[in-house]
Amino acid sequence: MDDNNELKLDLVHLTRLALENQSEDIRLFVARLVRKYRNTDSELAKQMELFLRNAPTRSNNTLRDTAKYSNSPTPLPVDEEMRLSLLKVFKDCPNSEPPLLSNDIKELLCQLIQERKQFRHLATRGLHPTRSAIFVGKPGVGKTLTARWVAAQLGVPLYVLDLTTVMSSLLGKTGNNLRAALNFAKQSPCVLLLDEIDAIAKRRNDDTDIGELKRLVTVVLQEVDDWPATGLLLAATNHPELIDPALWRRFDLIVEFKLPEELAIKEAIKRFSGSDYQNFEKWIEILTFIFKNQSLSDTERTIHRLRRTIALSMNYDRVIEELIKSSASELDRQMKIEFAILLAQQTHFSQRDISDFTGVSRDTIRKYVAQLSTRTSGQHYASKKI
């Protein structure tokens, strides 16, 4: 690896640690960089060492303290080169709010949880619980959040494979890192999530990948086949088309996360609005239309932004009006018409205002509103006649 690429890799690792607020990991990594660059760039090494000496220390914070998260006395596995943990750990409260999911996914997950809680009962019948599942869906639909919730319901830690650490810069080390992480997770009851599994289990006919990555697919296939029933192995992907076909049939369960339905969107608006929901409620139909075809994480981000803006301006209607304008500009022609009709039915805006918001002419708005009014009147008359 040339110096430029090696410097880029160091920067990536340092950035990740900084964004995750891993202060002690940063200190250890910077100390390693000082030793690394002492011979090749002594001035850089001196500057980093000076910052390191003057930085405040936190004696109560150890490198990825496993005792805080896990009942296992075994320390978390680390990359031999960087000495960074290969796993991120989550230990959530069982009483935490469940993710917003469709009914069919809720049923699948509830059965999965009950199977593991009734482990002994299944064993008496010669059965074992679901050992593995793969979550498929676009970013932000709740795959990782769901994995955390499942682990919390089972009362076990969730370990998430940290790909930025597992994918070692040294040829041949990535497979070792992967095996170390998987072997650790087998030692005690837990949920292990292989997030972005498409990065380590790509189709083996992809000529753009080196042999090292292709060998990883074989490792993953073997691990899924041999995964013990005492633990739950989860995987998640945003790109199912990239995954090696042989992997799909290895998983006991495939869960497809789709964009939220109308009821889920309304529940999300209520949950994310918090104490401001009373002010958002009158706009619920409009907001539901705006958030259609968006992930729940996008919805949450927008709602929180609106709440911050409202907290500063205290003008709810004005903030929603600006959201309507910006959202309408991103719609196609047919969706703009549907949005214009909804605004005419649900809000106090004049047809002139709605036309300005959406770009739909007032004649078109009048025509569609009249058609709907006639249709509604006809249905009302028919029901009275019956």
Secondary structure, DSSP 8 states (H G I E B T S, - for coil): --HHHHHHHHHHHHHHHHHTT-HHHHHHHHHHHHHHHTTT-HHHHHHHHHHHHHS---TT--TT-GGGT-S-SS---B-TTT--BSEEEE---TTS------HHHHHHHHHHHHHHHTHHHHHHTT-----EEEEEE-TTSSHHHHHHHHHHHHTS-EEEE-HHHHS-SSTTHHHHHHHHHHHHHTSSS-EEEETTGGGTSB-TT-TTS-HHHHHHHHHHHHHHHH--TTSEEEEEES-GGGB-HHHHTTSSEEEEE----HHHHHHHHHHHHGGGHHHHGGGHHHHHHHTTTS-HHHHHHHHHHHHHHHHHH--HHHHHHHHHHHHHTTS-HHHHHHHHHHHHHHS---HHHHHHHH---HHHHHHHHHHHHHHHHHHHHHHHH-
